[in-house]
Amino acid sequence: MFETEHRRKEIGIRRVHGATVGQVLAMFNSRFVKIVLVCFVVAVPVSIVIMRRYLEGFAYQVPLHVWVFALALLAVLGVTIAVVTLRSLRAATMNPVKSLRSE
């Protein structure tokens, strides 16, 4: 929400110049998807090392499958895209004149 409020005038200017609601939402979503992907790239190796050390203490070890990490990534991306879209939709659909007039 902070990002949306902070960039309200930019959204208004983009809308006045012909950007669609979908383009504005894609702009917000692409930024947050990049952040999630970078965090995922950092978190996966760290979690693999931690889980392997944890599982060494057990007599029967369970293998770490790649699909678990892929499923976690899909879940986090789904939640991120849903939340960012729902929160940014109001700013993207409001009249751009209102956001530019407040200066």
MMTF fields as JSON, N, C-alpha, C and O atoms, coordinates in Angstrom:
{
  "mmtfVersion": "1.0.0",
  "mmtfProducer": "UNKNOWN",
  "numBonds": 411,
  "numAtoms": 412,
  "numGroups": 103,
  "numChains": 1,
  "numModels": 1,
  "chainsPerModel": [1],
  "groupsPerChain": [103],
  "chainIdList": ["A"],
  "bondAtomList": [4, 2, 8, 6, 12, 10, 16, 14, 20, 18, 24, 22, 28, 26, 32, 30, 36, 34, 40, 38, 44, 42, 48, 46, 52, 50, 56, 54, 60, 58, 64, 62, 68, 66, 72, 70, 76, 74, 80, 78, 84, 82, 88, 86, 92, 90, 96, 94, 100, 98, 104, 102, 108, 106, 112, 110, 116, 114, 120, 118, 124, 122, 128, 126, 132, 130, 136, 134, 140, 138, 144, 142, 148, 146, 152, 150, 156, 154, 160, 158, 164, 162, 168, 166, 172, 170, 176, 174, 180, 178, 184, 182, 188, 186, 192, 190, 196, 194, 200, 198, 204, 202, 208, 206, 212, 210, 216, 214, 220, 218, 224, 222, 228, 226, 232, 230, 236, 234, 240, 238, 244, 242, 248, 246, 252, 250, 256, 254, 260, 258, 264, 262, 268, 266, 272, 270, 276, 274, 280, 278, 284, 282, 288, 286, 292, 290, 296, 294, 300, 298, 304, 302, 308, 306, 312, 310, 316, 314, 320, 318, 324, 322, 328, 326, 332, 330, 336, 334, 340, 338, 344, 342, 348, 346, 352, 350, 356, 354, 360, 358, 364, 362, 368, 366, 372, 370, 376, 374, 380, 378, 384, 382, 388, 386, 392, 390, 396, 394, 400, 398, 404, 402, 408, 406],
  "bondOrderList": [1, 1, 1, 1, 1, 1, 1, 1, 1, 1, 1, 1, 1, 1, 1, 1, 1, 1, 1, 1, 1, 1, 1, 1, 1, 1, 1, 1, 1, 1, 1, 1, 1, 1, 1, 1, 1, 1, 1, 1, 1, 1, 1, 1, 1, 1, 1, 1, 1, 1, 1, 1, 1, 1, 1, 1, 1, 1, 1, 1, 1, 1, 1, 1, 1, 1, 1, 1, 1, 1, 1, 1, 1, 1, 1, 1, 1, 1, 1, 1, 1, 1, 1, 1, 1, 1, 1, 1, 1, 1, 1, 1, 1, 1, 1, 1, 1, 1, 1, 1, 1, 1],
  "groupList": [{"groupName": "MET", "atomNameList": ["N", "CA", "C", "O"], "elementList": ["N", "C", "C", "O"], "formalChargeList": [0, 0, 0, 0], "bondAtomList": [1, 0, 2, 1, 3, 2], "bondOrderList": [1, 1, 2], "singleLetterCode": "M", "chemCompType": "L-PEPTIDE LINKING"}, {"groupName": "PHE", "atomNameList": ["N", "CA", "C", "O"], "elementList": ["N", "C", "C", "O"], "formalChargeList": [0, 0, 0, 0], "bondAtomList": [1, 0, 2, 1, 3, 2], "bondOrderList": [1, 1, 2], "singleLetterCode": "F", "chemCompType": "L-PEPTIDE LINKING"}, {"groupName": "GLU", "atomNameList": ["N", "CA", "C", "O"], "elementList": ["N", "C", "C", "O"], "formalChargeList": [0, 0, 0, 0], "bondAtomList": [1, 0, 2, 1, 3, 2], "bondOrderList": [1, 1, 2], "singleLetterCode": "E", "chemCompType": "L-PEPTIDE LINKING"}, {"groupName": "THR", "atomNameList": ["N", "CA", "C", "O"], "elementList": ["N", "C", "C", "O"], "formalChargeList": [0, 0, 0, 0], "bondAtomList": [1, 0, 2, 1, 3, 2], "bondOrderList": [1, 1, 2], "singleLetterCode": "T", "chemCompType": "L-PEPTIDE LINKING"}, {"groupName": "HIS", "atomNameList": ["N", "CA", "C", "O"], "elementList": ["N", "C", "C", "O"], "formalChargeList": [0, 0, 0, 0], "bondAtomList": [1, 0, 2, 1, 3, 2], "bondOrderList": [1, 1, 2], "singleLetterCode": "H", "chemCompType": "L-PEPTIDE LINKING"}, {"groupName": "ARG", "atomNameList": ["N", "CA", "C", "O"], "elementList": ["N", "C", "C", "O"], "formalChargeList": [0, 0, 0, 0], "bondAtomList": [1, 0, 2, 1, 3, 2], "bondOrderList": [1, 1, 2], "singleLetterCode": "R", "chemCompType": "L-PEPTIDE LINKING"}, {"groupName": "LYS", "atomNameList": ["N", "CA", "C", "O"], "elementList": ["N", "C", "C", "O"], "formalChargeList": [0, 0, 0, 0], "bondAtomList": [1, 0, 2, 1, 3, 2], "bondOrderList": [1, 1, 2], "singleLetterCode": "K", "chemCompType": "L-PEPTIDE LINKING"}, {"groupName": "ILE", "atomNameList": ["N", "CA", "C", "O"], "elementList": ["N", "C", "C", "O"], "formalChargeList": [0, 0, 0, 0], "bondAtomList": [1, 0, 2, 1, 3, 2], "bondOrderList": [1, 1, 2], "singleLetterCode": "I", "chemCompType": "L-PEPTIDE LINKING"}, {"groupName": "GLY", "atomNameList": ["N", "CA", "C", "O"], "elementList": ["N", "C", "C", "O"], "formalChargeList": [0, 0, 0, 0], "bondAtomList": [1, 0, 2, 1, 3, 2], "bondOrderList": [1, 1, 2], "singleLetterCode": "G", "chemCompType": "PEPTIDE LINKING"}, {"groupName": "VAL", "atomNameList": ["N", "CA", "C", "O"], "elementList": ["N", "C", "C", "O"], "formalChargeList": [0, 0, 0, 0], "bondAtomList": [1, 0, 2, 1, 3, 2], "bondOrderList": [1, 1, 2], "singleLetterCode": "V", "chemCompType": "L-PEPTIDE LINKING"}, {"groupName": "ALA", "atomNameList": ["N", "CA", "C", "O"], "elementList": ["N", "C", "C", "O"], "formalChargeList": [0, 0, 0, 0], "bondAtomList": [1, 0, 2, 1, 3, 2], "bondOrderList": [1, 1, 2], "singleLetterCode": "A", "chemCompType": "L-PEPTIDE LINKING"}, {"groupName": "GLN", "atomNameList": ["N", "CA", "C", "O"], "elementList": ["N", "C", "C", "O"], "formalChargeList": [0, 0, 0, 0], "bondAtomList": [1, 0, 2, 1, 3, 2], "bondOrderList": [1, 1, 2], "singleLetterCode": "Q", "chemCompType": "L-PEPTIDE LINKING"}, {"groupName": "LEU", "atomNameList": ["N", "CA", "C", "O"], "elementList": ["N", "C", "C", "O"], "formalChargeList": [0, 0, 0, 0], "bondAtomList": [1, 0, 2, 1, 3, 2], "bondOrderList": [1, 1, 2], "singleLetterCode": "L", "chemCompType": "L-PEPTIDE LINKING"}, {"groupName": "ASN", "atomNameList": ["N", "CA", "C", "O"], "elementList": ["N", "C", "C", "O"], "formalChargeList": [0, 0, 0, 0], "bondAtomList": [1, 0, 2, 1, 3, 2], "bondOrderList": [1, 1, 2], "singleLetterCode": "N", "chemCompType": "L-PEPTIDE LINKING"}, {"groupName": "SER", "atomNameList": ["N", "CA", "C", "O"], "elementList": ["N", "C", "C", "O"], "formalChargeList": [0, 0, 0, 0], "bondAtomList": [1, 0, 2, 1, 3, 2], "bondOrderList": [1, 1, 2], "singleLetterCode": "S", "chemCompType": "L-PEPTIDE LINKING"}, {"groupName": "CYS", "atomNameList": ["N", "CA", "C", "O"], "elementList": ["N", "C", "C", "O"], "formalChargeList": [0, 0, 0, 0], "bondAtomList": [1, 0, 2, 1, 3, 2], "bondOrderList": [1, 1, 2], "singleLetterCode": "C", "chemCompType": "L-PEPTIDE LINKING"}, {"groupName": "PRO", "atomNameList": ["N", "CA", "C", "O"], "elementList": ["N", "C", "C", "O"], "formalChargeList": [0, 0, 0, 0], "bondAtomList": [1, 0, 2, 1, 3, 2], "bondOrderList": [1, 1, 2], "singleLetterCode": "P", "chemCompType": "L-PEPTIDE LINKING"}, {"groupName": "TYR", "atomNameList": ["N", "CA", "C", "O"], "elementList": ["N", "C", "C", "O"], "formalChargeList": [0, 0, 0, 0], "bondAtomList": [1, 0, 2, 1, 3, 2], "bondOrderList": [1, 1, 2], "singleLetterCode": "Y", "chemCompType": "L-PEPTIDE LINKING"}, {"groupName": "TRP", "atomNameList": ["N", "CA", "C", "O"], "elementList": ["N", "C", "C", "O"], "formalChargeList": [0, 0, 0, 0], "bondAtomList": [1, 0, 2, 1, 3, 2], "bondOrderList": [1, 1, 2], "singleLetterCode": "W", "chemCompType": "L-PEPTIDE LINKING"}],
  "groupTypeList": [0, 1, 2, 3, 2, 4, 5, 5, 6, 2, 7, 8, 7, 5, 5, 9, 4, 8, 10, 3, 9, 8, 11, 9, 12, 10, 0, 1, 13, 14, 5, 1, 9, 6, 7, 9, 12, 9, 15, 1, 9, 9, 10, 9, 16, 9, 14, 7, 9, 7, 0, 5, 5, 17, 12, 2, 8, 1, 10, 17, 11, 9, 16, 12, 4, 9, 18, 9, 1, 10, 12, 10, 12, 12, 10, 9, 12, 8, 9, 3, 7, 10, 9, 9, 3, 12, 5, 14, 12, 5, 10, 10, 3, 0, 13, 16, 9, 6, 14, 12, 5, 14, 2],
  "groupIdList": [1, 2, 3, 4, 5, 6, 7, 8, 9, 10, 11, 12, 13, 14, 15, 16, 17, 18, 19, 20, 21, 22, 23, 24, 25, 26, 27, 28, 29, 30, 31, 32, 33, 34, 35, 36, 37, 38, 39, 40, 41, 42, 43, 44, 45, 46, 47, 48, 49, 50, 51, 52, 53, 54, 55, 56, 57, 58, 59, 60, 61, 62, 63, 64, 65, 66, 67, 68, 69, 70, 71, 72, 73, 74, 75, 76, 77, 78, 79, 80, 81, 82, 83, 84, 85, 86, 87, 88, 89, 90, 91, 92, 93, 94, 95, 96, 97, 98, 99, 100, 101, 102, 103],
  "secStructList": [7, 2, 2, 2, 2, 2, 6, 2, 2, 2, 2, 2, 2, 2, 2, 2, 6, 6, 7, 7, 2, 2, 2, 2, 2, 2, 2, 2, 2, 2, 2, 2, 2, 2, 2, 2, 2, 2, 2, 2, 2, 2, 2, 2, 2, 2, 2, 2, 2, 2, 2, 2, 2, 2, 2, 6, 6, 1, 1, 1, 7, 7, 7, 7, 7, 2, 2, 2, 2, 2, 2, 2, 2, 2, 2, 2, 2, 2, 2, 2, 2, 2, 2, 2, 2, 2, 2, 2, 2, 2, 2, 2, 2, 1, 7, 2, 2, 2, 2, 2, 2, 6, 7],
  "xCoordList": [0.831, 0.0, 0.873, 0.536, 2.013, 2.912, 3.415, 3.468, 3.778, 4.274, 3.213, 3.527, 1.984, 0.893, 0.663, 0.516, 0.632, 0.41, 1.577, 1.382, 2.775, 3.964, 4.023, 4.54, 3.505, 3.58, 2.246, 2.048, 1.346, 0.023, 0.099, -0.624, 0.952, 1.077, 1.665, 1.248, 2.626, 3.195, 2.117, 2.063, 1.271, 0.168, -0.754, -1.181, -1.065, -1.932, -1.328, -2.032, -0.046, 0.616, 0.625, 0.37, 0.919, 0.905, -0.493, -0.639, -1.513, -2.887, -3.27, -3.927, -2.861, -3.169, -2.497, -3.061, -1.306, -0.566, -0.984, -0.38, -1.99, -2.561, -2.301, -2.65, -1.705, -1.472, -2.796, -3.657, -2.937, -4.146, -3.974, -2.872, -5.084, -5.049, -4.151, -3.393, -4.238, -3.411, -1.929, -1.136, -1.54, -0.132, 0.36, 1.487, -0.48, -0.1, 0.04, 0.99, -0.897, -0.812, 0.394, 1.038, 0.702, 1.884, 3.162, 4.115, 3.186, 4.347, 4.579, 5.703, 3.504, 3.631, 3.991, 4.881, 3.297, 3.532, 4.94, 5.556, 5.455, 6.788, 7.85, 8.808, 7.681, 8.646, 8.649, 9.714, 7.477, 7.4, 7.745, 8.272, 7.457, 7.841, 9.361, 9.915, 10.037, 11.504, 12.06, 13.025, 11.47, 11.916, 11.732, 12.62, 10.591, 10.325, 11.312, 11.799, 11.605, 12.532, 13.952, 14.631, 14.397, 15.726, 15.774, 16.746, 14.742, 14.686, 14.655, 15.254, 13.975, 13.904, 15.27, 15.668, 15.984, 17.323, 18.269, 19.138, 18.112, 18.954, 18.49, 19.318, 17.192, 16.648, 16.782, 16.951, 16.714, 16.743, 18.063, 18.036, 19.208, 20.445, 20.628, 21.121, 20.232, 20.345, 19.447, 19.862, 18.229, 17.307, 17.747, 17.529, 18.357, 18.85, 19.962, 19.979, 20.882, 21.974, 21.432, 21.853, 20.515, 19.948, 19.172, 19.305, 18.374, 17.585, 18.473, 18.184, 19.533, 20.435, 21.115, 21.24, 21.551, 22.167, 21.163, 21.507, 19.932, 18.889, 18.567, 18.396, 18.486, 18.108, 19.234, 18.967, 20.474, 21.582, 21.421, 21.96, 20.702, 20.541, 19.525, 19.379, 18.832, 17.803, 18.319, 19.162, 17.796, 18.208, 17.671, 18.376, 16.436, 15.837, 15.735, 15.065, 16.403, 16.415, 15.462, 15.313, 14.848, 13.914, 14.641, 15.281, 14.553, 15.232, 14.511, 13.291, 15.273, 14.701, 14.417, 15.337, 13.16, 12.766, 12.673, 12.348, 12.959, 12.91, 11.477, 11.252, 10.516, 9.132, 8.601, 7.679, 9.169, 8.731, 9.086, 8.282, 10.295, 10.714, 9.956, 9.614, 9.695, 8.925, 7.494, 6.944, 6.897, 5.545, 5.511, 4.576, 6.546, 6.626, 6.755, 6.134, 7.562, 7.709, 6.386, 6.013, 5.681, 4.387, 3.379, 2.618, 3.376, 2.452, 2.769, 1.866, 4.039, 4.427, 4.166, 3.695, 4.47, 4.19, 2.691, 2.273, 1.887, 0.441, -0.105, -0.922, 0.345, -0.116, 0.381, -0.369, 1.631, 2.191, 1.443, 1.085, 1.209, 0.51, -0.924, -1.419, -1.585, -2.966, -3.033, -3.876, -2.163, -2.195, -1.817, -2.489, -0.757, -0.324, -1.395, -1.665, -1.999, -3.042, -4.246, -4.757, -4.7, -5.875, -5.613, -6.487, -4.416, -4.101, -3.843, -4.119, -3.325, -3.0, -4.164, -4.145, -5.16, -6.276, -7.032, -7.461, -7.192, -7.921, -7.193, -7.814, -5.878, -5.107, -5.062, -5.029, -5.06, -4.983, -6.302, -6.31, -7.418, -8.717, -9.29, -10.28, -8.702, -9.259, -8.955, -8.043, -9.71, -9.581, -8.202, -7.86, -7.4, -6.052, -6.038, -5.053, -7.112, -7.175, -7.17, -6.576, -7.817, -7.858, -6.458, -6.107, -5.665, -4.347, -3.393, -2.477, -3.603, -2.744, -3.192, -2.372, -4.437, -4.971, -4.505, -4.47, -4.151, -3.832, -2.513, -2.181, -1.751, -0.458, -0.688, 0.27],
  "yCoordList": [-1.189, 0.0, 1.25, 2.256, 1.172, 2.322, 2.627, 3.785, 1.589, 1.753, 2.403, 3.28, 1.991, 2.542, 4.012, 4.84, 4.332, 5.72, 6.604, 7.746, 6.069, 6.829, 7.121, 8.162, 6.228, 6.363, 6.755, 6.537, 7.32, 7.685, 8.692, 8.551, 9.692, 10.679, 10.05, 10.38, 9.15, 8.455, 7.632, 7.595, 6.981, 6.212, 7.135, 6.807, 8.299, 9.265, 9.75, 9.859, 10.041, 10.512, 9.413, 9.675, 8.177, 7.068, 6.868, 6.596, 7.001, 6.821, 7.932, 7.671, 9.174, 10.282, 10.079, 10.43, 9.518, 9.289, 8.015, 7.658, 7.332, 6.223, 4.83, 3.856, 4.698, 3.36, 2.763, 3.462, 1.471, 0.795, 0.342, 0.363, -0.066, -0.57, -1.81, -1.979, -2.658, -3.862, -3.547, -4.242, -2.513, -2.132, -1.592, -1.869, -0.828, -0.301, -1.442, -1.467, -2.387, -3.528, -4.401, -4.935, -4.55, -5.327, -4.66, -5.344, -3.34, -2.609, -2.912, -3.188, -2.856, -3.156, -4.62, -4.932, -5.513, -6.942, -7.359, -8.184, -6.802, -7.205, -6.842, -7.589, -5.72, -5.309, -6.289, -6.7, -6.661, -7.549, -8.989, -9.723, -9.402, -10.746, -10.863, -11.893, -9.821, -9.83, -9.951, -10.683, -9.249, -9.324, -10.734, -11.261, -11.346, -12.707, -13.697, -14.593, -13.544, -14.459, -14.335, -15.344, -13.121, -12.94, -13.566, -14.234, -13.35, -13.951, -15.471, -16.146, -16.015, -17.456, -18.026, -19.068, -17.345, -17.803, -17.815, -18.683, -16.878, -16.844, -17.875, -18.516, -18.043, -18.883, -20.377, -21.146, -20.813, -22.245, -22.896, -23.911, -22.367, -23.018, -23.012, -23.981, -21.925, -21.848, -22.887, -23.561, -23.019, -23.991, -25.425, -26.303, -25.68, -27.031, -27.399, -28.508, -26.488, -26.761, -26.988, -27.92, -26.158, -26.301, -27.614, -28.314, -27.945, -29.18, -30.424, -31.401, -30.407, -31.566, -31.768, -32.899, -30.693, -30.804, -31.302, -32.094, -30.842, -31.269, -32.746, -33.472, -33.191, -34.575, -35.573, -36.771, -35.124, -36.028, -36.714, -37.802, -36.108, -36.647, -37.773, -38.357, -38.095, -39.128, -40.41, -40.376, -41.533, -42.828, -43.014, -43.527, -42.603, -42.699, -41.293, -40.425, -41.087, -39.756, -39.687, -40.641, -38.564, -38.316, -37.453, -36.468, -37.803, -36.969, -35.634, -35.546, -34.616, -33.3, -33.233, -33.288, -33.116, -33.097, -31.657, -30.735, -31.492, -30.169, -29.653, -28.446, -30.538, -30.107, -29.402, -28.592, -29.698, -29.01, -27.534, -26.671, -27.251, -25.861, -25.157, -23.981, -25.86, -25.273, -24.961, -23.919, -25.858, -25.629, -24.433, -23.633, -24.324, -23.171, -21.874, -20.87, -21.893, -20.701, -20.328, -19.155, -21.303, -21.025, -20.467, -19.554, -21.01, -20.515, -19.072, -18.242, -18.776, -17.416, -16.437, -15.323, -16.846, -15.969, -15.731, -14.616, -16.761, -16.601, -15.623, -14.763, -15.752, -14.849, -13.428, -12.465, -13.297, -11.969, -11.271, -10.1, -11.976, -11.369, -11.005, -9.947, -11.869, -11.58, -10.349, -9.475, -10.275, -9.147, -7.848, -6.833, -7.86, -6.638, -6.181, -4.984, -7.1, -6.726, -6.126, -5.086, -6.767, -6.252, -4.897, -4.03, -4.716, -3.44, -2.32, -1.157, -2.646, -1.629, -1.328, -0.321, -2.175, -2.01, -0.707, -0.051, -0.337, 0.893, 2.119, 3.015, 2.155, 3.299, 3.324, 4.393, 2.147, 2.091, 2.443, 2.93, 2.209, 2.483, 3.84, 4.264, 4.527, 5.826, 6.862, 6.689, 7.916, 8.973, 9.62, 10.108, 9.635, 10.207, 11.707, 12.235, 12.381, 13.824, 14.087, 15.067, 13.236, 13.43, 13.34, 14.139, 12.387, 12.225, 13.339, 13.696, 13.882, 14.957, 16.319, 17.234, 16.482, 17.755, 18.084, 19.259, 17.101, 17.334, 18.049, 18.354, 18.327, 18.997, 20.454, 21.209],
  "zCoordList": [0.0, 0.0, 0.0, -0.624, 0.717, 0.736, -0.671, -1.085, -1.391, -2.76, -3.635, -4.439, -3.491, -4.295, -3.964, -4.863, -2.683, -2.275, -2.709, -3.123, -2.61, -2.956, -4.459, -4.864, -5.275, -6.725, -7.36, -8.555, -6.593, -7.09, -8.24, -9.227, -8.131, -9.199, -10.46, -11.57, -10.295, -11.453, -12.159, -13.388, -11.385, -11.972, -12.749, -13.856, -12.164, -12.844, -14.147, -15.151, -14.148, -15.366, -16.422, -17.597, -16.004, -16.963, -17.547, -18.739, -16.71, -17.205, -18.18, -19.188, -17.886, -18.779, -20.136, -21.173, -20.125, -21.375, -22.094, -23.105, -21.6, -22.351, -21.824, -22.49, -20.66, -20.11, -19.642, -19.108, -19.85, -19.405, -17.959, -17.41, -17.359, -15.984, -15.915, -14.96, -16.913, -16.955, -16.992, -16.356, -17.725, -17.785, -16.45, -16.04, -15.776, -14.463, -13.463, -12.681, -13.481, -12.57, -12.9, -11.997, -14.174, -14.568, -14.074, -13.702, -14.067, -13.57, -12.087, -11.667, -11.306, -9.877, -9.65, -8.858, -10.347, -10.146, -10.549, -9.874, -11.639, -12.091, -11.053, -10.851, -10.411, -9.389, -8.218, -7.757, -7.74, -6.588, -6.948, -6.112, -8.171, -8.605, -8.654, -8.272, -9.121, -9.129, -7.72, -7.497, -6.774, -5.384, -4.843, -4.173, -5.127, -4.656, -5.274, -4.586, -6.548, -7.216, -6.655, -6.464, -6.394, -5.804, -4.405, -4.053, -3.63, -2.29, -2.374, -1.537, -3.36, -3.535, -3.892, -3.371, -4.777, -5.175, -3.975, -3.883, -3.069, -1.874, -0.852, -0.203, -0.702, 0.364, 0.095, 1.041, -1.151, -1.448, -1.048, -0.352, -1.449, -1.009, 0.506, 1.084, 1.136, 2.598, 3.254, 4.196, 2.764, 3.36, 3.084, 3.92, 1.94, 1.653, 2.622, 3.155, 2.852, 3.797, 5.2, 5.884, 5.626, 6.974, 7.104, 8.108, 6.109, 6.18, 6.142, 6.832, 5.359, 5.323, 6.667, 7.136, 7.285, 8.621, 9.651, 10.528, 9.545, 10.474, 10.295, 11.274, 9.046, 8.764, 9.036, 9.123, 9.172, 9.468, 10.821, 11.027, 11.725, 13.067, 13.167, 14.24, 12.115, 12.145, 11.495, 10.599, 11.963, 11.413, 9.991, 9.122, 9.758, 8.425, 7.854, 8.413, 6.746, 6.153, 4.958, 4.193, 4.834, 3.739, 2.704, 3.071, 1.433, 0.427, 0.235, 0.376, -0.085, -0.382, -1.881, -2.697, -2.231, -3.632, -4.144, -3.396, -5.405, -6.034, -6.109, -6.015, -6.275, -6.443, -5.193, -5.288, -4.033, -2.809, -2.887, -2.533, -3.352, -3.48, -4.606, -4.481, -5.691, -6.797, -6.355, -6.713, -5.583, -5.074, -4.124, -4.149, -3.286, -2.383, -3.171, -2.823, -4.233, -5.069, -5.721, -5.737, -6.254, -6.883, -5.881, -6.202, -4.682, -3.658, -3.278, -3.171, -3.077, -2.694, -3.833, -3.6, -5.066, -6.204, -6.366, -6.675, -6.161, -6.256, -5.243, -5.573, -4.011, -2.953, -3.226, -3.062, -3.639, -3.908, -5.034, -4.911, -6.117, -7.249, -6.871, -7.258, -6.125, -5.714, -4.818, -5.026, -3.838, -2.899, -3.594, -3.408, -4.391, -5.073, -6.061, -6.164, -6.776, -7.732, -7.025, -7.443, -5.964, -5.26, -4.611, -4.601, -4.072, -3.423, -4.423, -4.128, -5.587, -6.587, -7.519, -8.227, -7.527, -8.454, -8.212, -9.161, -6.964, -6.652, -7.193, -7.766, -7.011, -7.505, -9.028, -9.637, -9.637, -11.103, -11.763, -12.893, -11.084, -11.694, -11.331, -11.928, -10.377, -10.007, -11.078, -11.886, -11.073, -12.072, -11.942, -10.865, -13.013, -12.91, -12.628, -12.112, -12.962, -12.712, -11.204, -10.755, -10.425, -8.96, -8.356, -7.487, -8.803, -8.229, -8.666, -7.926, -9.852, -10.327, -9.815, -9.737, -9.472, -9.003, -7.593, -7.227, -6.799, -5.389, -5.17, -4.025, -6.205, -6.061, -5.729, -5.564]
}
